[in-house]
Each structure stands twice: as C-alpha cells, then as structure tokens.
Amino acid sequence: MVVSAVYTELRRVARTKMMGSGGVADDSRQDAVMEPCGMSPKTESIVKEALLLPREARAFLAEKLLESLDLEEPFEISGEWKAEIARRCREIDDGTAELIPGERVLREAAEGLER
C-alpha cells in the first residue's frame, strides 16, 4: 500500500510540475503520459516504456528516481555501510529479519512523540 501511495503522489507532483495546477487528474497509467507537457521525444518514450513495466519494477524505478532527487552532491558509502546493507538485504531475502509494517512504525513513533 505504501508503494501505491508513493506512486500516486509521484504522479500528482509530476502532473503539477509539468502542467501546472490545472493538470488532468486521471489515474490510468497510460493517460499519465501527456504529450503537450514539453517532454522531449526521448523522455516521452522512456515514460511510456516504464509505464508498461510490472508493478514491482515500476515501484523500484520510482524509488530510484526519488533517490536521485534527494542527492545534491555525489557521496561515497563506506565499506562498513556497504557490508551492513548487504547483511540486512541477506536477512530480508533469507526471511530471518523481523520486518515491521510501516503503519505500526509510524503509529508507535507518533505515540512516542505524544508522551
């Protein structure tokens, strides 16, 4: 569900940026590509192709695009952090990590702030 919310918000922001506040609010994936919004033919082609990807691949692509917007300057990840990231990914893949739903984390964080 979080991926869906992120995807919806990405589309809303993209439409607003490309077309202004009067953008068309159509939720179908194919209609998300809007020809008159000033995209180059190459960008338009990439968007159309990306929208044909399976849901999980689109979510991964959206995540990577969002990450690219957050970086103002390139940075290097230390070897220790790379090892930690690899360990955590292995634990998730192996099923040995305790995964906590995001809704629970946010609820508990909000409760902690209220105390």
N, CA and C atoms as an extended XYZ file, in Angstrom:
345
Properties=species:S:1:pos:R:3:atomname:S:1:resname:S:1:resid:I:1 pbc="F F F"
N         0.802       -1.194        0.000 N   MET     1
C         0.000        0.000        0.000 CA  MET     1
C         0.851        1.267        0.000 C   MET     1
N         2.001        1.223        0.675 N   VAL     2
C         2.870        2.396        0.706 CA  VAL     2
C         3.369        2.704       -0.692 C   VAL     2
N         3.732        1.642       -1.450 N   VAL     3
C         4.204        1.841       -2.813 CA  VAL     3
C         3.131        2.523       -3.642 C   VAL     3
N         1.882        2.106       -3.477 N   SER     4
C         0.781        2.711       -4.208 CA  SER     4
C         0.632        4.179       -3.855 C   SER     4
N         0.754        4.510       -2.577 N   ALA     5
C         0.640        5.906       -2.147 CA  ALA     5
C         1.784        6.742       -2.715 C   ALA     5
N         2.983        6.180       -2.714 N   VAL     6
C         4.139        6.894       -3.271 CA  VAL     6
C         3.929        7.114       -4.760 C   VAL     6
N         3.463        6.080       -5.456 N   TYR     7
C         3.226        6.179       -6.888 CA  TYR     7
C         2.194        7.261       -7.189 C   TYR     7
N         1.106        7.271       -6.425 N   THR     8
C         0.050        8.267       -6.632 CA  THR     8
C         0.575        9.669       -6.394 C   THR     8
N         1.361        9.838       -5.338 N   GLU     9
C         1.918       11.155       -5.035 CA  GLU     9
C         2.913       11.582       -6.113 C   GLU     9
N         3.730       10.653       -6.593 N   LEU    10
C         4.669       10.966       -7.678 CA  LEU    10
C         3.925       11.475       -8.905 C   LEU    10
N         2.841       10.799       -9.246 N   ARG    11
C         2.073       11.207      -10.421 CA  ARG    11
C         1.460       12.584      -10.217 C   ARG    11
N         0.935       12.843       -9.013 N   ARG    12
C         0.330       14.138       -8.738 CA  ARG    12
C         1.377       15.253       -8.856 C   ARG    12
N         2.539       15.028       -8.269 N   VAL    13
C         3.605       16.032       -8.314 CA  VAL    13
C         4.078       16.223       -9.751 C   VAL    13
N         4.254       15.129      -10.476 N   ALA    14
C         4.720       15.231      -11.862 CA  ALA    14
C         3.728       15.997      -12.718 C   ALA    14
N         2.424       15.703      -12.567 N   ARG    15
C         1.418       16.420      -13.351 CA  ARG    15
C         1.416       17.897      -13.001 C   ARG    15
N         1.533       18.195      -11.716 N   THR    16
C         1.519       19.593      -11.291 CA  THR    16
C         2.723       20.331      -11.856 C   THR    16
N         3.888       19.709      -11.782 N   LYS    17
C         5.106       20.351      -12.288 CA  LYS    17
C         5.062       20.532      -13.796 C   LYS    17
N         4.521       19.525      -14.510 N   MET    18
C         4.521       19.578      -15.965 CA  MET    18
C         3.402       20.444      -16.521 C   MET    18
N         2.241       20.459      -15.858 N   MET    19
C         1.083       21.114      -16.444 CA  MET    19
C         0.519       22.233      -15.594 C   MET    19
N         1.097       22.465      -14.427 N   GLY    20
C         0.538       23.469      -13.536 CA  GLY    20
C        -0.609       22.874      -12.744 C   GLY    20
N        -1.246       23.671      -11.940 N   SER    21
C        -2.286       23.156      -11.048 CA  SER    21
C        -3.526       22.690      -11.794 C   SER    21
N        -3.661       23.000      -13.073 N   GLY    22
C        -4.827       22.566      -13.843 CA  GLY    22
C        -4.622       21.235      -14.521 C   GLY    22
N        -3.632       20.434      -14.087 N   GLY    23
C        -3.347       19.145      -14.706 CA  GLY    23
C        -4.522       18.198      -14.642 C   GLY    23
N        -4.574       17.291      -15.575 N   VAL    24
C        -5.656       16.322      -15.634 CA  VAL    24
C        -5.446       15.288      -14.536 C   VAL    24
N        -6.456       15.012      -13.748 N   ALA    25
C        -6.349       14.072      -12.635 CA  ALA    25
C        -6.896       12.710      -13.033 C   ALA    25
N        -6.299       12.094      -14.018 N   ASP    26
C        -6.734       10.777      -14.478 CA  ASP    26
C        -5.769        9.752      -13.919 C   ASP    26
N        -6.270        8.702      -13.265 N   ASP    27
C        -5.408        7.739      -12.611 CA  ASP    27
C        -5.000        6.556      -13.477 C   ASP    27
N        -5.390        6.487      -14.732 N   SER    28
C        -4.949        5.358      -15.549 CA  SER    28
C        -3.506        5.567      -15.962 C   SER    28
N        -2.734        4.487      -15.947 N   ARG    29
C        -1.295        4.595      -16.212 CA  ARG    29
C        -1.010        5.146      -17.603 C   ARG    29
N        -1.736        4.687      -18.587 N   GLN    30
C        -1.448        5.136      -19.943 CA  GLN    30
C        -1.714        6.624      -20.109 C   GLN    30
N        -2.735        7.147      -19.424 N   ASP    31
C        -3.048        8.566      -19.538 CA  ASP    31
C        -2.079        9.445      -18.775 C   ASP    31
N        -1.183        8.825      -17.984 N   ALA    32
C        -0.211        9.616      -17.233 CA  ALA    32
C         0.809       10.247      -18.170 C   ALA    32
N         0.963        9.704      -19.379 N   VAL    33
C         1.870       10.286      -20.363 CA  VAL    33
C         1.096       11.359      -21.112 C   VAL    33
N         1.558       12.592      -20.987 N   MET    34
C         0.823       13.703      -21.572 CA  MET    34
C         1.707       14.391      -22.605 C   MET    34
N         1.360       14.232      -23.866 N   GLU    35
C         2.178       14.746      -24.948 CA  GLU    35
C         2.470       16.250      -24.882 C   GLU    35
N         1.482       17.113      -24.635 N   PRO    36
C         1.757       18.539      -24.748 CA  PRO    36
C         2.468       19.156      -23.549 C   PRO    36
N         3.077       18.378      -22.686 N   CYS    37
C         3.650       18.943      -21.468 CA  CYS    37
C         5.114       19.345      -21.635 C   CYS    37
N         5.656       19.315      -22.813 N   GLY    38
C         7.011       19.796      -23.034 CA  GLY    38
C         8.092       18.748      -22.855 C   GLY    38
N         7.734       17.470      -22.778 N   MET    39
C         8.755       16.430      -22.663 CA  MET    39
C         9.414       16.216      -24.019 C   MET    39
N        10.702       15.904      -23.986 N   SER    40
C        11.383       15.566      -25.230 CA  SER    40
C        10.852       14.215      -25.714 C   SER    40
N        10.976       13.935      -27.010 N   PRO    41
C        10.514       12.637      -27.514 CA  PRO    41
C        11.191       11.467      -26.798 C   PRO    41
N        12.465       11.625      -26.452 N   LYS    42
C        13.182       10.547      -25.762 CA  LYS    42
C        12.584       10.329      -24.370 C   LYS    42
N        12.341       11.411      -23.634 N   THR    43
C        11.751       11.295      -22.298 CA  THR    43
C        10.367       10.678      -22.387 C   THR    43
N         9.576       11.132      -23.336 N   GLU    44
C         8.226       10.598      -23.514 CA  GLU    44
C         8.274        9.101      -23.802 C   GLU    44
N         9.220        8.676      -24.618 N   SER    45
C         9.374        7.264      -24.945 CA  SER    45
C         9.754        6.458      -23.704 C   SER    45
N        10.654        6.999      -22.893 N   ILE    46
C        11.069        6.319      -21.663 CA  ILE    46
C         9.881        6.178      -20.716 C   ILE    46
N         9.097        7.236      -20.571 N   VAL    47
C         7.931        7.202      -19.682 CA  VAL    47
C         6.937        6.157      -20.169 C   VAL    47
N         6.632        6.162      -21.457 N   LYS    48
C         5.678        5.186      -21.995 CA  LYS    48
C         6.158        3.755      -21.750 C   LYS    48
N         7.448        3.524      -21.972 N   GLU    49
C         8.005        2.191      -21.764 CA  GLU    49
C         7.979        1.811      -20.281 C   GLU    49
N         8.314        2.756      -19.415 N   ALA    50
C         8.315        2.486      -17.976 CA  ALA    50
C         6.919        2.138      -17.477 C   ALA    50
N         5.904        2.780      -18.022 N   LEU    51
C         4.532        2.520      -17.586 CA  LEU    51
C         4.052        1.123      -17.971 C   LEU    51
N         4.739        0.484      -18.889 N   LEU    52
C         4.377       -0.878      -19.289 CA  LEU    52
C         5.037       -1.937      -18.405 C   LEU    52
N         5.957       -1.519      -17.531 N   LEU    53
C         6.640       -2.456      -16.645 CA  LEU    53
C         5.668       -3.015      -15.613 C   LEU    53
N         5.990       -4.200      -15.083 N   PRO    54
C         5.166       -4.743      -13.994 CA  PRO    54
C         5.204       -3.802      -12.777 C   PRO    54
N         4.218       -3.908      -11.946 N   ARG    55
C         4.071       -3.037      -10.776 CA  ARG    55
C         5.348       -2.960       -9.934 C   ARG    55
N         5.946       -4.107       -9.620 N   GLU    56
C         7.143       -4.130       -8.775 CA  GLU    56
C         8.304       -3.394       -9.446 C   GLU    56
N         8.437       -3.557      -10.748 N   ALA    57
C         9.520       -2.873      -11.472 CA  ALA    57
C         9.273       -1.366      -11.498 C   ALA    57
N         8.014       -0.957      -11.654 N   ARG    58
C         7.694        0.482      -11.627 CA  ARG    58
C         7.986        1.066      -10.254 C   ARG    58
N         7.667        0.315       -9.194 N   ALA    59
C         7.940        0.781       -7.831 CA  ALA    59
C         9.439        0.945       -7.618 C   ALA    59
N        10.223       -0.022       -8.094 N   PHE    60
C        11.678        0.058       -7.966 CA  PHE    60
C        12.203        1.274       -8.719 C   PHE    60
N        11.712        1.472       -9.935 N   LEU    61
C        12.140        2.615      -10.744 CA  LEU    61
C        11.764        3.936      -10.067 C   LEU    61
N        10.561        3.998       -9.530 N   ALA    62
C        10.127        5.217       -8.834 CA  ALA    62
C        11.031        5.498       -7.638 C   ALA    62
N        11.370        4.456       -6.905 N   GLU    63
C        12.254        4.622       -5.749 CA  GLU    63
C        13.603        5.169       -6.177 C   GLU    63
N        14.158        4.609       -7.237 N   LYS    64
C        15.469        5.068       -7.715 CA  LYS    64
C        15.401        6.513       -8.213 C   LYS    64
N        14.325        6.871       -8.890 N   LEU    65
C        14.180        8.250       -9.360 CA  LEU    65
C        14.053        9.215       -8.191 C   LEU    65
N        13.286        8.830       -7.174 N   LEU    66
C        13.163        9.678       -5.986 CA  LEU    66
C        14.504        9.827       -5.276 C   LEU    66
N        15.231        8.728       -5.162 N   GLU    67
C        16.558        8.798       -4.535 CA  GLU    67
C        17.457        9.762       -5.294 C   GLU    67
N        17.353        9.773       -6.611 N   SER    68
C        18.217       10.647       -7.405 CA  SER    68
C        17.899       12.119       -7.171 C   SER    68
N        16.662       12.430       -6.773 N   LEU    69
C        16.284       13.815       -6.490 CA  LEU    69
C        16.804       14.272       -5.139 C   LEU    69
N        17.014       13.349       -4.227 N   ASP    70
C        17.466       13.694       -2.886 CA  ASP    70
C        18.951       14.038       -2.824 C   ASP    70
N        19.724       13.592       -3.778 N   LEU    71
C        21.166       13.788       -3.727 CA  LEU    71
C        21.562       15.112       -4.363 C   LEU    71
N        22.101       15.985       -3.552 N   GLU    72
C        22.572       17.249       -4.103 CA  GLU    72
C        24.007       17.114       -4.582 C   GLU    72
N        24.780       16.298       -3.886 N   GLU    73
C        26.164       16.061       -4.267 CA  GLU    73
C        26.423       14.563       -4.201 C   GLU    73
N        27.237       14.061       -5.114 N   PRO    74
C        27.579       12.635       -5.039 CA  PRO    74
C        28.307       12.350       -3.728 C   PRO    74
N        28.084       11.182       -3.174 N   PHE    75
C        28.791       10.810       -1.953 CA  PHE    75
C        29.190        9.349       -2.038 C   PHE    75
N        30.166        8.997       -1.255 N   GLU    76
C        30.673        7.635       -1.235 CA  GLU    76
C        30.166        6.934        0.015 C   GLU    76
N        29.697        5.720       -0.137 N   ILE    77
C        29.268        4.916        1.001 CA  ILE    77
C        30.474        4.122        1.479 C   ILE    77
N        30.733        4.168        2.768 N   SER    78
C        31.891        3.466        3.331 CA  SER    78
C        31.724        1.957        3.176 C   SER    78
N        32.830        1.267        3.226 N   GLY    79
C        32.819       -0.187        3.138 CA  GLY    79
C        32.011       -0.824        4.253 C   GLY    79
N        32.084       -0.215        5.454 N   GLU    80
C        31.321       -0.742        6.592 CA  GLU    80
C        29.822       -0.659        6.325 C   GLU    80
N        29.361        0.475        5.787 N   TRP    81
C        27.939        0.615        5.491 CA  TRP    81
C        27.511       -0.317        4.361 C   TRP    81
N        28.369       -0.479        3.359 N   LYS    82
C        28.041       -1.412        2.270 CA  LYS    82
C        27.868       -2.823        2.812 C   LYS    82
N        28.749       -3.214        3.735 N   ALA    83
C        28.644       -4.547        4.337 CA  ALA    83
C        27.361       -4.666        5.160 C   ALA    83
N        27.014       -3.613        5.902 N   GLU    84
C        25.796       -3.618        6.710 CA  GLU    84
C        24.551       -3.707        5.822 C   GLU    84
N        24.550       -2.960        4.748 N   ILE    85
C        23.425       -3.000        3.801 CA  ILE    85
C        23.280       -4.395        3.210 C   ILE    85
N        24.406       -4.988        2.804 N   ALA    86
C        24.374       -6.336        2.227 CA  ALA    86
C        23.861       -7.347        3.253 C   ALA    86
N        24.300       -7.217        4.524 N   ARG    87
C        23.846       -8.126        5.582 CA  ARG    87
C        22.342       -8.012        5.778 C   ARG    87
N        21.854       -6.785        5.861 N   ARG    88
C        20.418       -6.586        6.073 CA  ARG    88
C        19.608       -7.122        4.897 C   ARG    88
N        20.082       -6.888        3.692 N   CYS    89
C        19.376       -7.412        2.500 CA  CYS    89
C        19.338       -8.936        2.519 C   CYS    89
N        20.471       -9.560        2.908 N   ARG    90
C        20.508      -11.025        3.005 CA  ARG    90
C        19.492      -11.524        4.016 C   ARG    90
N        19.413      -10.841        5.176 N   GLU    91
C        18.461      -11.255        6.208 CA  GLU    91
C        17.018      -11.151        5.709 C   GLU    91
N        16.732      -10.117        4.960 N   ILE    92
C        15.384       -9.973        4.401 CA  ILE    92
C        15.126      -11.080        3.391 C   ILE    92
N        16.092      -11.314        2.495 N   ASP    93
C        15.937      -12.354        1.477 CA  ASP    93
C        15.817      -13.746        2.100 C   ASP    93
N        16.575      -13.986        3.187 N   ASP    94
C        16.564      -15.294        3.854 CA  ASP    94
C        15.350      -15.490        4.744 C   ASP    94
N        14.625      -14.407        5.030 N   GLY    95
C        13.470      -14.492        5.910 CA  GLY    95
C        13.826      -14.481        7.378 C   GLY    95
N        15.066      -14.118        7.724 N   THR    96
C        15.476      -14.102        9.131 CA  THR    96
C        15.322      -12.727        9.775 C   THR    96
N        15.037      -11.708        8.994 N   ALA    97
C        14.857      -10.363        9.546 CA  ALA    97
C        13.426      -10.210       10.040 C   ALA    97
N        13.267       -9.488       11.148 N   GLU    98
C        11.925       -9.186       11.635 CA  GLU    98
C        11.476       -7.905       10.955 C   GLU    98
N        10.534       -8.023       10.031 N   LEU    99
C        10.034       -6.864        9.301 CA  LEU    99
C         8.817       -6.308       10.029 C   LEU    99
N         8.818       -5.015       10.220 N   ILE   100
C         7.728       -4.350       10.935 CA  ILE   100
C         6.966       -3.496        9.935 C   ILE   100
N         5.639       -3.670        9.875 N   PRO   101
C         4.844       -2.869        8.926 CA  PRO   101
C         5.032       -1.368        9.182 C   PRO   101
N         5.119       -0.602        8.105 N   GLY   102
C         5.322        0.833        8.204 CA  GLY   102
C         4.259        1.531        9.027 C   GLY   102
N         3.001        1.067        8.907 N   GLU   103
C         1.916        1.681        9.670 CA  GLU   103
C         2.174        1.564       11.167 C   GLU   103
N         2.681        0.407       11.579 N   ARG   104
C         2.985        0.196       13.003 CA  ARG   104
C         4.126        1.104       13.455 C   ARG   104
N         5.163        1.195       12.648 N   VAL   105
C         6.308        2.041       12.986 CA  VAL   105
C         5.861        3.487       13.147 C   VAL   105
N         5.071        3.979       12.197 N   LEU   106
C         4.603        5.365       12.264 CA  LEU   106
C         3.700        5.587       13.476 C   LEU   106
N         2.815        4.622       13.754 N   ARG   107
C         1.922        4.742       14.901 CA  ARG   107
C         2.722        4.800       16.199 C   ARG   107
N         3.696        3.887       16.352 N   GLU   108
C         4.494        3.858       17.573 CA  GLU   108
C         5.361        5.105       17.698 C   GLU   108
N         5.859        5.619       16.583 N   ALA   109
C         6.650        6.840       16.619 CA  ALA   109
C         5.785        8.011       17.057 C   ALA   109
N         4.561        8.103       16.517 N   ALA   110
C         3.647        9.169       16.895 CA  ALA   110
C         3.279        9.072       18.377 C   ALA   110
N         3.049        7.860       18.848 N   GLU   111
C         2.728        7.649       20.264 CA  GLU   111
C         3.899        8.084       21.152 C   GLU   111
N         5.107        7.781       20.691 N   GLY   112
C         6.299        8.170       21.451 CA  GLY   112
C         6.459        9.687       21.524 C   GLY   112
N         6.079       10.378       20.474 N   LEU   113
C         6.175       11.831       20.473 CA  LEU   113
C         5.121       12.469       21.353 C   LEU   113
N         3.984       11.800       21.517 N   GLU   114
C         2.903       12.342       22.338 CA  GLU   114
C         3.196       12.232       23.832 C   GLU   114
N         4.118       11.381       24.206 N   ARG   115
C         4.432       11.174       25.639 CA  ARG   115
C         5.233       12.308       26.185 C   ARG   115
